[in-house]
Structure formats: C-alpha cells, structure tokens
Amino acid sequence: TYTYALIGVLGNCFFGNDVSCSSLTESCYTGQFNASQSLTLISKGCIDSDLCGSALTGSILGVAFTSSITCCNTDLCNGASSVQLPLTVALCAAILSSLWGSLEF
C-alpha cells in the first residue's frame, strides 16, 4: 500500500513524499497531536497496524495534549483531502463577501 508521508504544522506541510508500507504489518496512518488548543501537528506515513485507532491524552509541563492515530488501507488514502486556507485569509474572504453583499447598486 502506498501512502503520503508528511509533517505539517499550522496547516502548512513542511515536507512529504510517497512511501510504500509493508502490507503485512503496516497501515497508512494520519496522526494528529493537539497541545492546549493552540498547536496542532499532523503526521502521515506508515505505522504498525496494532497502533491503529489509538488515542492518548495527558499533560506535559502543565500543558494539556491529545493525540490520535487513524489508519486506512488503500493507495494514497491518507493524502491531502482538500486545500486549507490560513485563518486570516478565510476571515478576510468572509468579511469581503459580507461587505460585497451589503452594497446597493
């Protein structure tokens, strides 16, 4: 099974490439780590199938975190699902569309 391995922070992918997982013991996965509602790290690649569906919550130096691993088994199944706009761009687009809608011609 092929997968897309990457590391992403704040919606930005830093590097990624196609890798081949061992179909006997590994699955494609998407892992997400959230710390104190302000930091999200996403990792994708191959992982031992026994770890699929696992989740962890805890605290590091007083900062609460959660992490989860979801798996899939088809080619490129954990690839990018959509383009995500940064929050500021999305907010500006919403404001502009609201202003445009309120204009009278």
Gaussian input, Z-matrix of N, CA and C with variables (Angstrom, degrees):
# hf/3-21g

backbone

0 1
 N
 C     1     B1
 C     2     B2     1     A1
 N     3     B3     2     A2     1     D1
 C     4     B4     3     A3     2     D2
 C     5     B5     4     A4     3     D3
 N     6     B6     5     A5     4     D4
 C     7     B7     6     A6     5     D5
 C     8     B8     7     A7     6     D6
 N     9     B9     8     A8     7     D7
 C    10    B10     9     A9     8     D8
 C    11    B11    10    A10     9     D9
 N    12    B12    11    A11    10    D10
 C    13    B13    12    A12    11    D11
 C    14    B14    13    A13    12    D12
 N    15    B15    14    A14    13    D13
 C    16    B16    15    A15    14    D14
 C    17    B17    16    A16    15    D15
 N    18    B18    17    A17    16    D16
 C    19    B19    18    A18    17    D17
 C    20    B20    19    A19    18    D18
 N    21    B21    20    A20    19    D19
 C    22    B22    21    A21    20    D20
 C    23    B23    22    A22    21    D21
 N    24    B24    23    A23    22    D22
 C    25    B25    24    A24    23    D23
 C    26    B26    25    A25    24    D24
 N    27    B27    26    A26    25    D25
 C    28    B28    27    A27    26    D26
 C    29    B29    28    A28    27    D27
 N    30    B30    29    A29    28    D28
 C    31    B31    30    A30    29    D29
 C    32    B32    31    A31    30    D30
 N    33    B33    32    A32    31    D31
 C    34    B34    33    A33    32    D32
 C    35    B35    34    A34    33    D33
 N    36    B36    35    A35    34    D34
 C    37    B37    36    A36    35    D35
 C    38    B38    37    A37    36    D36
 N    39    B39    38    A38    37    D37
 C    40    B40    39    A39    38    D38
 C    41    B41    40    A40    39    D39
 N    42    B42    41    A41    40    D40
 C    43    B43    42    A42    41    D41
 C    44    B44    43    A43    42    D42
 N    45    B45    44    A44    43    D43
 C    46    B46    45    A45    44    D44
 C    47    B47    46    A46    45    D45
 N    48    B48    47    A47    46    D46
 C    49    B49    48    A48    47    D47
 C    50    B50    49    A49    48    D48
 N    51    B51    50    A50    49    D49
 C    52    B52    51    A51    50    D50
 C    53    B53    52    A52    51    D51
 N    54    B54    53    A53    52    D52
 C    55    B55    54    A54    53    D53
 C    56    B56    55    A55    54    D54
 N    57    B57    56    A56    55    D55
 C    58    B58    57    A57    56    D56
 C    59    B59    58    A58    57    D57
 N    60    B60    59    A59    58    D58
 C    61    B61    60    A60    59    D59
 C    62    B62    61    A61    60    D60
 N    63    B63    62    A62    61    D61
 C    64    B64    63    A63    62    D62
 C    65    B65    64    A64    63    D63
 N    66    B66    65    A65    64    D64
 C    67    B67    66    A66    65    D65
 C    68    B68    67    A67    66    D66
 N    69    B69    68    A68    67    D67
 C    70    B70    69    A69    68    D68
 C    71    B71    70    A70    69    D69
 N    72    B72    71    A71    70    D70
 C    73    B73    72    A72    71    D71
 C    74    B74    73    A73    72    D72
 N    75    B75    74    A74    73    D73
 C    76    B76    75    A75    74    D74
 C    77    B77    76    A76    75    D75
 N    78    B78    77    A77    76    D76
 C    79    B79    78    A78    77    D77
 C    80    B80    79    A79    78    D78
 N    81    B81    80    A80    79    D79
 C    82    B82    81    A81    80    D80
 C    83    B83    82    A82    81    D81
 N    84    B84    83    A83    82    D82
 C    85    B85    84    A84    83    D83
 C    86    B86    85    A85    84    D84
 N    87    B87    86    A86    85    D85
 C    88    B88    87    A87    86    D86
 C    89    B89    88    A88    87    D87
 N    90    B90    89    A89    88    D88
 C    91    B91    90    A90    89    D89
 C    92    B92    91    A91    90    D90
 N    93    B93    92    A92    91    D91
 C    94    B94    93    A93    92    D92
 C    95    B95    94    A94    93    D93
 N    96    B96    95    A95    94    D94
 C    97    B97    96    A96    95    D95
 C    98    B98    97    A97    96    D96
 N    99    B99    98    A98    97    D97
 C   100   B100    99    A99    98    D98
 C   101   B101   100   A100    99    D99
 N   102   B102   101   A101   100   D100
 C   103   B103   102   A102   101   D101
 C   104   B104   103   A103   102   D102
 N   105   B105   104   A104   103   D103
 C   106   B106   105   A105   104   D104
 C   107   B107   106   A106   105   D105
 N   108   B108   107   A107   106   D106
 C   109   B109   108   A108   107   D107
 C   110   B110   109   A109   108   D108
 N   111   B111   110   A110   109   D109
 C   112   B112   111   A111   110   D110
 C   113   B113   112   A112   111   D111
 N   114   B114   113   A113   112   D112
 C   115   B115   114   A114   113   D113
 C   116   B116   115   A115   114   D114
 N   117   B117   116   A116   115   D115
 C   118   B118   117   A117   116   D116
 C   119   B119   118   A118   117   D117
 N   120   B120   119   A119   118   D118
 C   121   B121   120   A120   119   D119
 C   122   B122   121   A121   120   D120
 N   123   B123   122   A122   121   D121
 C   124   B124   123   A123   122   D122
 C   125   B125   124   A124   123   D123
 N   126   B126   125   A125   124   D124
 C   127   B127   126   A126   125   D125
 C   128   B128   127   A127   126   D126
 N   129   B129   128   A128   127   D127
 C   130   B130   129   A129   128   D128
 C   131   B131   130   A130   129   D129
 N   132   B132   131   A131   130   D130
 C   133   B133   132   A132   131   D131
 C   134   B134   133   A133   132   D132
 N   135   B135   134   A134   133   D133
 C   136   B136   135   A135   134   D134
 C   137   B137   136   A136   135   D135
 N   138   B138   137   A137   136   D136
 C   139   B139   138   A138   137   D137
 C   140   B140   139   A139   138   D138
 N   141   B141   140   A140   139   D139
 C   142   B142   141   A141   140   D140
 C   143   B143   142   A142   141   D141
 N   144   B144   143   A143   142   D142
 C   145   B145   144   A144   143   D143
 C   146   B146   145   A145   144   D144
 N   147   B147   146   A146   145   D145
 C   148   B148   147   A147   146   D146
 C   149   B149   148   A148   147   D147
 N   150   B150   149   A149   148   D148
 C   151   B151   150   A150   149   D149
 C   152   B152   151   A151   150   D150
 N   153   B153   152   A152   151   D151
 C   154   B154   153   A153   152   D152
 C   155   B155   154   A154   153   D153
 N   156   B156   155   A155   154   D154
 C   157   B157   156   A156   155   D155
 C   158   B158   157   A157   156   D156
 N   159   B159   158   A158   157   D157
 C   160   B160   159   A159   158   D158
 C   161   B161   160   A160   159   D159
 N   162   B162   161   A161   160   D160
 C   163   B163   162   A162   161   D161
 C   164   B164   163   A163   162   D162
 N   165   B165   164   A164   163   D163
 C   166   B166   165   A165   164   D164
 C   167   B167   166   A166   165   D165
 N   168   B168   167   A167   166   D166
 C   169   B169   168   A168   167   D167
 C   170   B170   169   A169   168   D168
 N   171   B171   170   A170   169   D169
 C   172   B172   171   A171   170   D170
 C   173   B173   172   A172   171   D171
 N   174   B174   173   A173   172   D172
 C   175   B175   174   A174   173   D173
 C   176   B176   175   A175   174   D174
 N   177   B177   176   A176   175   D175
 C   178   B178   177   A177   176   D176
 C   179   B179   178   A178   177   D177
 N   180   B180   179   A179   178   D178
 C   181   B181   180   A180   179   D179
 C   182   B182   181   A181   180   D180
 N   183   B183   182   A182   181   D181
 C   184   B184   183   A183   182   D182
 C   185   B185   184   A184   183   D183
 N   186   B186   185   A185   184   D184
 C   187   B187   186   A186   185   D185
 C   188   B188   187   A187   186   D186
 N   189   B189   188   A188   187   D187
 C   190   B190   189   A189   188   D188
 C   191   B191   190   A190   189   D189
 N   192   B192   191   A191   190   D190
 C   193   B193   192   A192   191   D191
 C   194   B194   193   A193   192   D192
 N   195   B195   194   A194   193   D193
 C   196   B196   195   A195   194   D194
 C   197   B197   196   A196   195   D195
 N   198   B198   197   A197   196   D196
 C   199   B199   198   A198   197   D197
 C   200   B200   199   A199   198   D198
 N   201   B201   200   A200   199   D199
 C   202   B202   201   A201   200   D200
 C   203   B203   202   A202   201   D201
 N   204   B204   203   A203   202   D202
 C   205   B205   204   A204   203   D203
 C   206   B206   205   A205   204   D204
 N   207   B207   206   A206   205   D205
 C   208   B208   207   A207   206   D206
 C   209   B209   208   A208   207   D207
 N   210   B210   209   A209   208   D208
 C   211   B211   210   A210   209   D209
 C   212   B212   211   A211   210   D210
 N   213   B213   212   A212   211   D211
 C   214   B214   213   A213   212   D212
 C   215   B215   214   A214   213   D213
 N   216   B216   215   A215   214   D214
 C   217   B217   216   A216   215   D215
 C   218   B218   217   A217   216   D216
 N   219   B219   218   A218   217   D217
 C   220   B220   219   A219   218   D218
 C   221   B221   220   A220   219   D219
 N   222   B222   221   A221   220   D220
 C   223   B223   222   A222   221   D221
 C   224   B224   223   A223   222   D222
 N   225   B225   224   A224   223   D223
 C   226   B226   225   A225   224   D224
 C   227   B227   226   A226   225   D225
 N   228   B228   227   A227   226   D226
 C   229   B229   228   A228   227   D227
 C   230   B230   229   A229   228   D228
 N   231   B231   230   A230   229   D229
 C   232   B232   231   A231   230   D230
 C   233   B233   232   A232   231   D231
 N   234   B234   233   A233   232   D232
 C   235   B235   234   A234   233   D233
 C   236   B236   235   A235   234   D234
 N   237   B237   236   A236   235   D235
 C   238   B238   237   A237   236   D236
 C   239   B239   238   A238   237   D237
 N   240   B240   239   A239   238   D238
 C   241   B241   240   A240   239   D239
 C   242   B242   241   A241   240   D240
 N   243   B243   242   A242   241   D241
 C   244   B244   243   A243   242   D242
 C   245   B245   244   A244   243   D243
 N   246   B246   245   A245   244   D244
 C   247   B247   246   A246   245   D245
 C   248   B248   247   A247   246   D246
 N   249   B249   248   A248   247   D247
 C   250   B250   249   A249   248   D248
 C   251   B251   250   A250   249   D249
 N   252   B252   251   A251   250   D250
 C   253   B253   252   A252   251   D251
 C   254   B254   253   A253   252   D252
 N   255   B255   254   A254   253   D253
 C   256   B256   255   A255   254   D254
 C   257   B257   256   A256   255   D255
 N   258   B258   257   A257   256   D256
 C   259   B259   258   A258   257   D257
 C   260   B260   259   A259   258   D258
 N   261   B261   260   A260   259   D259
 C   262   B262   261   A261   260   D260
 C   263   B263   262   A262   261   D261
 N   264   B264   263   A263   262   D262
 C   265   B265   264   A264   263   D263
 C   266   B266   265   A265   264   D264
 N   267   B267   266   A266   265   D265
 C   268   B268   267   A267   266   D266
 C   269   B269   268   A268   267   D267
 N   270   B270   269   A269   268   D268
 C   271   B271   270   A270   269   D269
 C   272   B272   271   A271   270   D270
 N   273   B273   272   A272   271   D271
 C   274   B274   273   A273   272   D272
 C   275   B275   274   A274   273   D273
 N   276   B276   275   A275   274   D274
 C   277   B277   276   A276   275   D275
 C   278   B278   277   A277   276   D276
 N   279   B279   278   A278   277   D277
 C   280   B280   279   A279   278   D278
 C   281   B281   280   A280   279   D279
 N   282   B282   281   A281   280   D280
 C   283   B283   282   A282   281   D281
 C   284   B284   283   A283   282   D282
 N   285   B285   284   A284   283   D283
 C   286   B286   285   A285   284   D284
 C   287   B287   286   A286   285   D285
 N   288   B288   287   A287   286   D286
 C   289   B289   288   A288   287   D287
 C   290   B290   289   A289   288   D288
 N   291   B291   290   A290   289   D289
 C   292   B292   291   A291   290   D290
 C   293   B293   292   A292   291   D291
 N   294   B294   293   A293   292   D292
 C   295   B295   294   A294   293   D293
 C   296   B296   295   A295   294   D294
 N   297   B297   296   A296   295   D295
 C   298   B298   297   A297   296   D296
 C   299   B299   298   A298   297   D297
 N   300   B300   299   A299   298   D298
 C   301   B301   300   A300   299   D299
 C   302   B302   301   A301   300   D300
 N   303   B303   302   A302   301   D301
 C   304   B304   303   A303   302   D302
 C   305   B305   304   A304   303   D303
 N   306   B306   305   A305   304   D304
 C   307   B307   306   A306   305   D305
 C   308   B308   307   A307   306   D306
 N   309   B309   308   A308   307   D307
 C   310   B310   309   A309   308   D308
 C   311   B311   310   A310   309   D309
 N   312   B312   311   A311   310   D310
 C   313   B313   312   A312   311   D311
 C   314   B314   313   A313   312   D312

   B1=1.4512
   B2=1.5182
   B3=1.3180
   B4=1.4493
   B5=1.5156
   B6=1.2848
   B7=1.4539
   B8=1.5187
   B9=1.3046
   B10=1.4521
   B11=1.5146
   B12=1.3142
   B13=1.4592
   B14=1.5210
   B15=1.3081
   B16=1.4536
   B17=1.5065
   B18=1.3170
   B19=1.4618
   B20=1.5179
   B21=1.3175
   B22=1.4556
   B23=1.5126
   B24=1.3288
   B25=1.4561
   B26=1.5157
   B27=1.3333
   B28=1.4619
   B29=1.5216
   B30=1.3149
   B31=1.4519
   B32=1.5144
   B33=1.3339
   B34=1.4583
   B35=1.5209
   B36=1.3210
   B37=1.4576
   B38=1.5274
   B39=1.3264
   B40=1.4548
   B41=1.5178
   B42=1.3030
   B43=1.4592
   B44=1.5169
   B45=1.3048
   B46=1.4578
   B47=1.5131
   B48=1.3074
   B49=1.4551
   B50=1.5231
   B51=1.3241
   B52=1.4566
   B53=1.5275
   B54=1.3085
   B55=1.4629
   B56=1.5245
   B57=1.3037
   B58=1.4624
   B59=1.5251
   B60=1.3402
   B61=1.4634
   B62=1.5225
   B63=1.3189
   B64=1.4602
   B65=1.5222
   B66=1.3125
   B67=1.4675
   B68=1.5266
   B69=1.3143
   B70=1.4645
   B71=1.5282
   B72=1.3196
   B73=1.4654
   B74=1.5198
   B75=1.3160
   B76=1.4570
   B77=1.5226
   B78=1.3219
   B79=1.4646
   B80=1.5191
   B81=1.3244
   B82=1.4578
   B83=1.5278
   B84=1.3188
   B85=1.4578
   B86=1.5209
   B87=1.3159
   B88=1.4538
   B89=1.5191
   B90=1.3068
   B91=1.4589
   B92=1.5110
   B93=1.3205
   B94=1.4573
   B95=1.5195
   B96=1.3403
   B97=1.4567
   B98=1.5181
   B99=1.3237
   B100=1.4670
   B101=1.5185
   B102=1.3286
   B103=1.4625
   B104=1.5173
   B105=1.3043
   B106=1.4586
   B107=1.5216
   B108=1.3108
   B109=1.4682
   B110=1.5328
   B111=1.3410
   B112=1.4605
   B113=1.5231
   B114=1.3038
   B115=1.4610
   B116=1.5197
   B117=1.3229
   B118=1.4629
   B119=1.5194
   B120=1.3133
   B121=1.4587
   B122=1.5191
   B123=1.3277
   B124=1.4605
   B125=1.5198
   B126=1.3068
   B127=1.4555
   B128=1.5209
   B129=1.3212
   B130=1.4642
   B131=1.5126
   B132=1.3128
   B133=1.4509
   B134=1.5121
   B135=1.3508
   B136=1.4627
   B137=1.5235
   B138=1.3325
   B139=1.4640
   B140=1.5208
   B141=1.3144
   B142=1.4581
   B143=1.5197
   B144=1.3063
   B145=1.4682
   B146=1.5246
   B147=1.3214
   B148=1.4639
   B149=1.5281
   B150=1.3317
   B151=1.4659
   B152=1.5247
   B153=1.3235
   B154=1.4682
   B155=1.5263
   B156=1.3240
   B157=1.4541
   B158=1.5157
   B159=1.3202
   B160=1.4589
   B161=1.5232
   B162=1.3153
   B163=1.4646
   B164=1.5216
   B165=1.3261
   B166=1.4507
   B167=1.5165
   B168=1.3069
   B169=1.4629
   B170=1.5176
   B171=1.3189
   B172=1.4558
   B173=1.5098
   B174=1.3154
   B175=1.4557
   B176=1.5220
   B177=1.3269
   B178=1.4601
   B179=1.5203
   B180=1.3201
   B181=1.4685
   B182=1.5231
   B183=1.3200
   B184=1.4604
   B185=1.5160
   B186=1.3242
   B187=1.4668
   B188=1.5306
   B189=1.3360
   B190=1.4642
   B191=1.5256
   B192=1.3283
   B193=1.4585
   B194=1.5186
   B195=1.3363
   B196=1.4583
   B197=1.5234
   B198=1.3023
   B199=1.4630
   B200=1.5211
   B201=1.3223
   B202=1.4589
   B203=1.5238
   B204=1.3229
   B205=1.4639
   B206=1.5211
   B207=1.3238
   B208=1.4637
   B209=1.5262
   B210=1.3141
   B211=1.4648
   B212=1.5214
   B213=1.3225
   B214=1.4592
   B215=1.5255
   B216=1.3300
   B217=1.4667
   B218=1.5212
   B219=1.3125
   B220=1.4624
   B221=1.5205
   B222=1.3263
   B223=1.4616
   B224=1.5243
   B225=1.3243
   B226=1.4670
   B227=1.5310
   B228=1.3260
   B229=1.4653
   B230=1.5215
   B231=1.3128
   B232=1.4581
   B233=1.5277
   B234=1.3355
   B235=1.4556
   B236=1.5128
   B237=1.3220
   B238=1.4607
   B239=1.5203
   B240=1.3258
   B241=1.4613
   B242=1.5172
   B243=1.3090
   B244=1.4587
   B245=1.5159
   B246=1.3176
   B247=1.4513
   B248=1.5164
   B249=1.3284
   B250=1.4511
   B251=1.5185
   B252=1.3257
   B253=1.4509
   B254=1.5170
   B255=1.3301
   B256=1.4536
   B257=1.5285
   B258=1.3196
   B259=1.4560
   B260=1.5233
   B261=1.3297
   B262=1.4637
   B263=1.5229
   B264=1.3259
   B265=1.4632
   B266=1.5257
   B267=1.3262
   B268=1.4649
   B269=1.5255
   B270=1.3363
   B271=1.4667
   B272=1.5250
   B273=1.3294
   B274=1.4732
   B275=1.5239
   B276=1.3163
   B277=1.4643
   B278=1.5218
   B279=1.3275
   B280=1.4641
   B281=1.5250
   B282=1.3230
   B283=1.4691
   B284=1.5200
   B285=1.3333
   B286=1.4639
   B287=1.5203
   B288=1.3219
   B289=1.4575
   B290=1.5213
   B291=1.3226
   B292=1.4639
   B293=1.5241
   B294=1.3274
   B295=1.4691
   B296=1.5220
   B297=1.3281
   B298=1.4597
   B299=1.5244
   B300=1.3306
   B301=1.4579
   B302=1.5149
   B303=1.3397
   B304=1.4656
   B305=1.5291
   B306=1.3250
   B307=1.4672
   B308=1.5234
   B309=1.3179
   B310=1.4674
   B311=1.5153
   B312=1.2909
   B313=1.4691
   B314=1.4969
   A1=108.19
   A2=116.10
   A3=120.00
   A4=109.95
   A5=115.51
   A6=121.74
   A7=108.98
   A8=116.59
   A9=121.40
   A10=107.17
   A11=117.30
   A12=121.34
   A13=109.19
   A14=116.49
   A15=119.79
   A16=110.50
   A17=114.43
   A18=122.28
   A19=105.57
   A20=116.87
   A21=120.93
   A22=110.93
   A23=115.85
   A24=122.71
   A25=107.75
   A26=117.12
   A27=122.72
   A28=111.85
   A29=117.11
   A30=121.48
   A31=114.76
   A32=117.66
   A33=121.23
   A34=110.17
   A35=115.80
   A36=121.37
   A37=108.59
   A38=117.23
   A39=120.17
   A40=112.75
   A41=117.28
   A42=119.77
   A43=108.77
   A44=115.17
   A45=118.84
   A46=110.92
   A47=115.56
   A48=120.85
   A49=109.07
   A50=116.68
   A51=121.22
   A52=109.19
   A53=116.09
   A54=121.68
   A55=108.01
   A56=116.42
   A57=121.10
   A58=109.18
   A59=116.18
   A60=121.22
   A61=109.36
   A62=116.35
   A63=121.75
   A64=107.89
   A65=116.95
   A66=120.41
   A67=112.86
   A68=118.38
   A69=120.53
   A70=112.91
   A71=117.44
   A72=119.62
   A73=114.18
   A74=118.02
   A75=120.41
   A76=111.96
   A77=114.76
   A78=122.67
   A79=108.42
   A80=116.17
   A81=120.77
   A82=106.34
   A83=117.49
   A84=119.32
   A85=111.48
   A86=114.50
   A87=123.23
   A88=105.83
   A89=116.36
   A90=121.67
   A91=109.43
   A92=116.21
   A93=120.67
   A94=108.81
   A95=116.33
   A96=123.79
   A97=107.42
   A98=116.51
   A99=121.74
   A100=108.61
   A101=116.01
   A102=120.74
   A103=109.28
   A104=115.59
   A105=124.31
   A106=113.31
   A107=117.92
   A108=124.16
   A109=113.76
   A110=119.09
   A111=119.43
   A112=113.81
   A113=118.46
   A114=121.40
   A115=108.85
   A116=115.97
   A117=121.03
   A118=108.90
   A119=116.24
   A120=122.46
   A121=107.44
   A122=116.38
   A123=121.32
   A124=108.33
   A125=116.02
   A126=122.21
   A127=108.03
   A128=117.03
   A129=122.02
   A130=108.53
   A131=116.58
   A132=120.33
   A133=110.79
   A134=116.71
   A135=123.07
   A136=108.82
   A137=115.78
   A138=120.19
   A139=108.67
   A140=116.41
   A141=120.71
   A142=109.05
   A143=116.68
   A144=121.82
   A145=113.29
   A146=118.37
   A147=121.47
   A148=112.60
   A149=117.83
   A150=121.24
   A151=113.06
   A152=117.66
   A153=121.25
   A154=110.74
   A155=115.38
   A156=121.03
   A157=114.43
   A158=117.91
   A159=119.23
   A160=111.34
   A161=115.11
   A162=122.18
   A163=107.87
   A164=115.77
   A165=121.11
   A166=108.76
   A167=117.29
   A168=121.94
   A169=107.54
   A170=115.66
   A171=118.93
   A172=111.40
   A173=114.77
   A174=121.49
   A175=108.71
   A176=115.94
   A177=122.35
   A178=106.96
   A179=116.98
   A180=122.39
   A181=111.75
   A182=116.85
   A183=121.87
   A184=115.09
   A185=118.03
   A186=121.58
   A187=108.47
   A188=115.93
   A189=120.71
   A190=110.29
   A191=116.24
   A192=120.49
   A193=110.28
   A194=114.46
   A195=122.24
   A196=107.30
   A197=116.30
   A198=119.78
   A199=108.07
   A200=115.00
   A201=119.80
   A202=109.91
   A203=115.07
   A204=122.08
   A205=108.16
   A206=116.14
   A207=121.14
   A208=107.80
   A209=116.07
   A210=121.15
   A211=111.85
   A212=114.90
   A213=122.46
   A214=107.48
   A215=117.54
   A216=119.53
   A217=115.75
   A218=118.85
   A219=120.03
   A220=109.24
   A221=116.89
   A222=120.85
   A223=111.58
   A224=115.32
   A225=124.43
   A226=112.82
   A227=117.87
   A228=121.10
   A229=113.07
   A230=119.27
   A231=120.01
   A232=111.96
   A233=116.57
   A234=121.33
   A235=111.53
   A236=116.70
   A237=121.60
   A238=109.81
   A239=116.35
   A240=120.03
   A241=112.04
   A242=117.65
   A243=120.31
   A244=109.08
   A245=115.87
   A246=121.06
   A247=107.52
   A248=116.55
   A249=120.15
   A250=108.98
   A251=115.60
   A252=120.30
   A253=109.82
   A254=117.08
   A255=118.50
   A256=109.58
   A257=117.41
   A258=122.74
   A259=111.87
   A260=118.77
   A261=120.63
   A262=111.54
   A263=117.77
   A264=121.07
   A265=109.83
   A266=116.51
   A267=120.41
   A268=111.00
   A269=117.68
   A270=120.85
   A271=111.34
   A272=117.25
   A273=120.71
   A274=110.54
   A275=117.51
   A276=120.90
   A277=110.37
   A278=117.62
   A279=121.08
   A280=111.14
   A281=117.18
   A282=121.05
   A283=110.27
   A284=117.12
   A285=120.40
   A286=111.37
   A287=117.33
   A288=118.91
   A289=110.81
   A290=117.62
   A291=121.42
   A292=110.40
   A293=116.27
   A294=120.25
   A295=110.76
   A296=117.51
   A297=121.97
   A298=110.21
   A299=116.46
   A300=121.29
   A301=113.19
   A302=117.52
   A303=120.39
   A304=112.69
   A305=117.87
   A306=120.69
   A307=110.52
   A308=115.48
   A309=120.02
   A310=108.57
   A311=116.38
   A312=121.39
   A313=110.32
   D1=139.91
   D2=179.03
   D3=-102.08
   D4=151.25
   D5=-177.61
   D6=-142.01
   D7=169.83
   D8=176.63
   D9=-113.93
   D10=113.03
   D11=-177.87
   D12=-91.93
   D13=131.95
   D14=178.73
   D15=-157.88
   D16=165.42
   D17=171.01
   D18=-127.01
   D19=129.68
   D20=-179.52
   D21=-130.45
   D22=144.72
   D23=176.68
   D24=-135.48
   D25=133.64
   D26=178.05
   D27=53.34
   D28=37.62
   D29=176.96
   D30=80.32
   D31=2.73
   D32=-179.75
   D33=-110.38
   D34=130.24
   D35=178.18
   D36=-85.64
   D37=128.11
   D38=-179.67
   D39=-90.64
   D40=-37.54
   D41=173.82
   D42=-161.72
   D43=155.22
   D44=179.56
   D45=-168.76
   D46=155.10
   D47=176.77
   D48=-162.72
   D49=161.09
   D50=177.35
   D51=-73.75
   D52=134.62
   D53=175.14
   D54=-131.40
   D55=158.79
   D56=-179.90
   D57=-108.28
   D58=123.02
   D59=177.94
   D60=-88.82
   D61=147.82
   D62=173.79
   D63=-70.12
   D64=116.65
   D65=-175.18
   D66=-67.71
   D67=-16.55
   D68=-177.96
   D69=-78.90
   D70=-38.77
   D71=-174.10
   D72=-125.66
   D73=-10.73
   D74=-174.23
   D75=-117.45
   D76=154.89
   D77=173.89
   D78=-128.19
   D79=157.46
   D80=170.59
   D81=-71.93
   D82=142.81
   D83=-179.53
   D84=-139.03
   D85=159.28
   D86=166.73
   D87=-124.97
   D88=121.98
   D89=178.47
   D90=-110.88
   D91=139.49
   D92=179.14
   D93=-129.64
   D94=132.72
   D95=178.26
   D96=-122.67
   D97=123.09
   D98=178.59
   D99=-119.30
   D100=130.43
   D101=177.43
   D102=-120.36
   D103=119.30
   D104=173.40
   D105=50.25
   D106=36.75
   D107=175.63
   D108=61.76
   D109=5.36
   D110=-176.98
   D111=-119.79
   D112=-15.68
   D113=-179.16
   D114=-127.94
   D115=126.46
   D116=176.54
   D117=-126.24
   D118=126.16
   D119=175.00
   D120=-115.14
   D121=137.09
   D122=178.73
   D123=-124.09
   D124=134.37
   D125=178.88
   D126=-130.06
   D127=140.68
   D128=178.53
   D129=-134.69
   D130=144.04
   D131=179.63
   D132=168.63
   D133=-144.68
   D134=179.01
   D135=-108.74
   D136=144.66
   D137=179.47
   D138=-147.13
   D139=154.39
   D140=175.76
   D141=-58.70
   D142=129.83
   D143=-175.18
   D144=-57.52
   D145=-25.32
   D146=178.87
   D147=-64.39
   D148=-21.41
   D149=-178.22
   D150=-89.48
   D151=-6.57
   D152=-178.89
   D153=-60.37
   D154=137.36
   D155=178.21
   D156=81.30
   D157=3.76
   D158=-178.53
   D159=-79.59
   D160=152.67
   D161=178.77
   D162=-142.33
   D163=152.25
   D164=-178.12
   D165=-144.62
   D166=136.84
   D167=172.72
   D168=-128.97
   D169=151.60
   D170=179.98
   D171=178.81
   D172=-159.36
   D173=-178.27
   D174=-144.90
   D175=135.53
   D176=175.77
   D177=-123.09
   D178=118.77
   D179=-178.46
   D180=50.55
   D181=39.81
   D182=177.72
   D183=82.58
   D184=1.00
   D185=179.25
   D186=-102.52
   D187=120.93
   D188=-179.45
   D189=-71.84
   D190=144.03
   D191=177.56
   D192=-142.24
   D193=157.91
   D194=170.90
   D195=-134.63
   D196=149.56
   D197=173.69
   D198=-144.69
   D199=149.53
   D200=-179.92
   D201=-147.09
   D202=153.31
   D203=178.61
   D204=-128.14
   D205=123.35
   D206=174.22
   D207=-117.92
   D208=144.51
   D209=-175.49
   D210=-123.06
   D211=160.43
   D212=175.82
   D213=-150.42
   D214=167.32
   D215=-172.02
   D216=-132.99
   D217=21.15
   D218=176.32
   D219=-114.40
   D220=161.13
   D221=-177.63
   D222=-56.23
   D223=130.20
   D224=177.12
   D225=55.56
   D226=27.17
   D227=-175.76
   D228=-68.55
   D229=-18.88
   D230=179.05
   D231=-106.45
   D232=21.69
   D233=178.02
   D234=-71.01
   D235=176.03
   D236=-179.71
   D237=-61.70
   D238=128.25
   D239=-177.72
   D240=-90.29
   D241=-26.29
   D242=179.62
   D243=-164.25
   D244=164.03
   D245=175.85
   D246=-82.40
   D247=129.79
   D248=179.44
   D249=-108.01
   D250=126.94
   D251=177.61
   D252=-83.79
   D253=145.61
   D254=172.39
   D255=-60.50
   D256=152.38
   D257=-176.30
   D258=-56.56
   D259=-41.75
   D260=-178.00
   D261=-63.68
   D262=-38.59
   D263=178.43
   D264=-66.20
   D265=-43.73
   D266=179.45
   D267=-62.92
   D268=-42.30
   D269=178.91
   D270=-64.81
   D271=-43.16
   D272=178.28
   D273=-61.78
   D274=-42.17
   D275=179.08
   D276=-62.98
   D277=-40.82
   D278=179.25
   D279=-65.20
   D280=-42.45
   D281=179.62
   D282=-65.16
   D283=-45.98
   D284=-179.99
   D285=-62.62
   D286=-41.15
   D287=-179.95
   D288=-68.10
   D289=-33.62
   D290=176.65
   D291=-66.52
   D292=-44.42
   D293=178.60
   D294=-64.61
   D295=-42.10
   D296=-179.73
   D297=-61.16
   D298=-41.29
   D299=-179.75
   D300=-67.83
   D301=-24.19
   D302=-178.18
   D303=-89.59
   D304=-7.57
   D305=179.15
   D306=-72.35
   D307=140.15
   D308=176.79
   D309=-106.40
   D310=133.54
   D311=-179.75
   D312=-107.77

